[in-house]
Amino acid sequence: MTHCHHAASTATGALRHEHELILRAVTLLERLAPAVAAGAPGARPVLRHLAEFFQTFADRCHHAKEEQHLFPALERRGIPRQGGPVGVMLAEHEQGRRLLAAMTGDDAAAAAEAARAYAVLLRGHIDKENSVLFPMAEHLLTGEEQQAMLRAFEAVEDAVVGPGVHQRLLGDLATLEREMSGGAGRVLDVRAMPPRERHPKIFETFDALAAAEAFVLVSDHDPKPLYYQFAAERAGAFTWRYLEQGPEVWRVEIGRA
């Protein structure tokens, strides 16, 4: 099985690599939060996708590795849980879980505020671990302990998230980065809409674009009939580029020429 730390040679190296991936998602979250607050079309589904990434990759996997293996190892080496960096990290993990729950609630304003707060929390949390906690661990733990912990991390991934999940999440993250490259929140996910409402909403979103702007359409089928409708009704005024073509999800970048 391929694990999310790839070629890392130490446990702390694996955690640092995961931090880089998490920060990519944080950047998207920071860009998305204003769109969620403004009620932009498609912003909430994107927020739910990001929340799934954070809940699974950052919390259930990354934080679980720290809580089950790194933090206890540091405690055995004399770093106290209470009043020390381990206790601070644990408290921030719990704070993050509360914010993630608020991000997926029904209140758009509260979800946007939670997204902003979660991004700030994670950036500070990661900086403290990278600059304080991990150097401390690298000083205290032997090479053999690091290797044993790295193997334990693999067991966490296998037991907690299962085969293929990390690869799917990282693929979804890369797709979201491509989708959001033209502007925060420019994603229209029509999968949950009644079919009769989809095309009017898509054309409404297109007509609101400025020149050279684009949005990403997310559909549960190949929207080729929509392309023919655009060709008939907006001939010469639109661009069309497939980003993902099934079998379960289609993503198309639609732009104003």
PyMOL commands that set and color helices and strands:
alter all, ss='L'
color gray80, all
select helices_A, chain A and resi 11-38+43-76+85-103+108-140+143-160+165-182+195-207+224-233
alter helices_A, ss='H'
color red, helices_A
select strands_A, chain A and resi 187-189+214-219+238-245+250-256
alter strands_A, ss='S'
color yellow, strands_A
deselect
rebuild
show_as cartoon
